Amino acid sequence: MFNGLLWFLLTLVPLVFLQRLLHREIQAIFLIATRHPVLTVGLFSVLFFPGVLLHELSHYLMARLLRVRTGGFSLLPQVTEDGRLILGYVETARTDVVRDSLIGAAPLVAGGLFVAYASIYKLQLLPIWQFVQNGQTESFWMGIAALPTVNDFPLWFYLTFAVSSTMLPSTSDRHAWMPLGMWVAGILALVLFAGAGPWMLAYVTPPLNNFLQSVAMLFGLSVGVHAIFILPTFLFHKFLARLFKVDIA
């Protein structure tokens, strides 16, 4: 009855892992090829610019929609003192946990909508996702092999990759999620204590399960896009390392 949560976790964890691994491999390729850290950051930011633009613009628009004051807006990459790479930012005033949480989640909503549109209607990836769910291995590989025949495949595949690889909220985006989660958990505990468990199981669980299944589908499509890039990116990294006789740990 609640398999949506299982699929959500089974797709979220690989997406986070593949995103970080792929970002590291791409940065290593740029750094080995250029031998210039600043140029590496610049090339990396250009590669993911469509996703960064949508990420930061969604923060800004959500803040304006919720009547939260905004400050600086930047799409220029910066390296923090602790070595983290920030590809862009939007300054917003701190407000209540609900509005802060919605502003932080805006990139996931906007990015998810774009990935859904591009994956389902432009790249036709939905059947491939269904093959994965049903364990149809042969059909899955046939679907992967047919992808390059889709109209404007390079453009839509690149945009889907760039957006899906930057849509997950950052640590700062999630700063209000823990307090909000505690409030929700407290309210849920009171509702269950009041004896509303059967009602929630009948009327709340099904739509929540459907929602989690939809999010899992988006994450699953994003995982597939990232997985396609992993092996060639890794091999190209090792090729450059052998060619220039230098590698990045």
HUZIJO-V137589 format. One record per pair of residues at least 12 apart in sequence whose C-alpha atoms are under 8 Angstrom apart, sorted by the first residue. I is the first residue (numbers start at 1). J is the second residue. Records with the same first field share a line. If there is no record, write none. Layout:
# HUZIJO-V137589
I: J + J
This chain:
# HUZIJO-V137589
1: 206 + 209
2: 205 + 206 + 209
3: 209 + 213
4: 209 + 210 + 211 + 212 + 213 + 216
5: 209 + 212 + 213
7: 212 + 213 + 216
8: 212 + 213 + 215 + 216 + 219
9: 216
10: 216
11: 216 + 219 + 220 + 223
12: 216 + 219 + 220
14: 223
15: 219 + 220 + 222 + 223 + 226
18: 223 + 226 + 227 + 230
19: 165 + 226
22: 226 + 229 + 230 + 233
25: 233 + 234 + 237
26: 44 + 233 + 237
27: 40 + 41 + 44
28: 237 + 247 + 248
29: 236 + 237 + 240
30: 43 + 44
32: 240 + 241 + 244 + 246 + 247 + 248
33: 240
41: 77
42: 77
45: 76 + 77 + 87
47: 162
48: 162 + 163 + 165 + 166
49: 162
50: 159 + 162 + 163
51: 111 + 159 + 162 + 163 + 164 + 165 + 166 + 167
52: 75 + 87 + 88 + 163 + 166
53: 75
54: 107 + 110 + 111 + 163
55: 106 + 107 + 108 + 110 + 111 + 166 + 167
56: 73 + 75 + 88 + 89 + 90 + 107
58: 106 + 107 + 110
59: 90 + 103 + 104 + 106 + 107
60: 90 + 92 + 103
62: 102 + 103 + 106
63: 92 + 99 + 103
66: 99
68: 92 + 93 + 95
69: 92 + 93
70: 90 + 91 + 92 + 93
71: 90 + 91 + 92 + 93
72: 89 + 90 + 91
73: 88 + 89 + 90 + 91
74: 88 + 89 + 90
75: 87 + 88 + 89
76: 88
97: 176 + 177 + 179 + 180
98: 176 + 180
100: 176
101: 173 + 174 + 175 + 176 + 177 + 180
103: 173
104: 169 + 172 + 173 + 174
105: 169 + 173 + 174
107: 167 + 168 + 169
108: 167 + 168 + 169
110: 167
111: 163 + 164 + 167
112: 164 + 167 + 215 + 218
114: 160 + 163
115: 160 + 163 + 164 + 218 + 222
116: 218
118: 156 + 160
119: 160 + 221
122: 150 + 151 + 153 + 156
123: 147 + 150 + 153 + 156 + 157
124: 150
125: 221
126: 221
127: 143
128: 140 + 143 + 144
129: 217 + 220 + 221
157: 225
160: 222 + 225
161: 222 + 225 + 226
164: 222
165: 222 + 226
